[in-house]
Amino acid sequence: MISWWGALIGLALAIFLILRKLDPVYSLLLGAIVGAIIGGAGLEGTINILVKGEQSVMGTVLRVLAAGMLAGVMMDSGAAETLARTIVNKFGDRLAIFALALATMVITAVGVFIPVAVLIVAPIALEVGRNMHISKLSLLVALSGGGKAGNIISPNANTIAAAKGFGLELSQVMIADFIPAVIALIVTVVVARMIRKKGRAVLEQDLEDSTKTIKQSDLPTFKQAIVAPVIAIVLLLLGPIGTICHLPLLAKVNLDATYVLPFAAIIGALAMGKGEKIKSYAQTGVSRMTGVVMILIGAGAIGATITASTFPELLIDLIKASHVPGVLLAPLSGILMAGATASTSTGVILATGSFAKSILGFGVAPLAAAAMVHTGAIVIDQLPQGNYFHVTANAMHMDIKERSQGIFYEFLVGGSAMLTATILYGFLHLL
């Protein structure tokens, strides 16, 4: 058994190195090694802990790679852009902010990574902002808030990590996070409308600089674009729907994301008449997921170091002694880990790997724990040390100071989802 202080030093070292811009994978591995060794595991014991940690994340790795296939198809085929433009056009100028937030939410919810979703919708948002005199700050909040709402109900890496971290099916977490996502969308629209005149206006130069990677004529139709996400969602939800509707045969259907997501991606590509490009879509998906998979490896190591230590038991004892509701450890761990790494997926991976045992030790149901950790991870994951901050700044043609003004408003959106999940599932025990 590793000492609690050794494990904590290892975790603190890993976070410090990440903040100092060392590669996150090496930061996590170094933190795990140092924590295990000074915690008393010895050289051979440290290797055993690291190997055990890597084995524990292999299931998540498979599902993350599978999600990459769907993401590659949605991004490179133009399907995501078609969805965005259709939603914005249908709602019109009067509901422009709602349409932009909803478009980003939908694109993220169907498997596109949130930074990419913002990049896809940003040119459309700038056009709308110029015509409707909506500030860039308001547009940013609409896109980022909508993306956060979609991110917690998507088959993305963070949702997969939240599910597998607590031994759940991906569809279970997606369903549990639906109500918090809706609340986040509502808060996004309210906040974005309140600040629609705050900050700089969209300039003509912003529109000229907005690049479109896919020609309008090459975009699929809306009916073609929704084939892949609809197939994926329907297949993933067959079992839960059967359980809810008391249909025994359907309830026994347990389709895993490992094969559902690639299958849906291939059918979607064929429906768009782009079957010959499946190989390139797959390459895009794998390249996008490579970084996440590597972080999973590092997070598995640091997570195993902490769970092999006396820290989980000590943490439970400290919280009980302070009379703080133990259920709060779930959202707080998500907030702290995602805030430290400025990444939703890395935050969820670290929080589940490091604190799952302690959270469950308070009697919290696994699904409730997953929902609270997951929603907690979107509260302050937009901090400047992460790439999301800078990607979104570039997409909206903002400088660092202007982009920083959005952090508080994004915090309100993420916080609303986290509070909703904590109240519903942590205190009211609705799951």
Salt bridges, closest charged atoms under 4 A:
GLU81 OE2 - ARG85 NE 3.24
GLU127 OE2 - LYS212 NZ 3.55
ASP177 OD2 - HIS374 ND1 2.78
GLU204 OE1 - ARG130 NH2 3.22
ASP206 OD2 - LYS136 NZ 3.50
ASP256 OD2 - ARG63 NH2 2.86
GLU313 OE2 - LYS357 NZ 3.20
ASP381 OD1 - LYS148 NZ 2.45
GLU402 OE1 - ARG200 NH1 3.01
GLU410 OE1 - ARG403 NH1 2.88
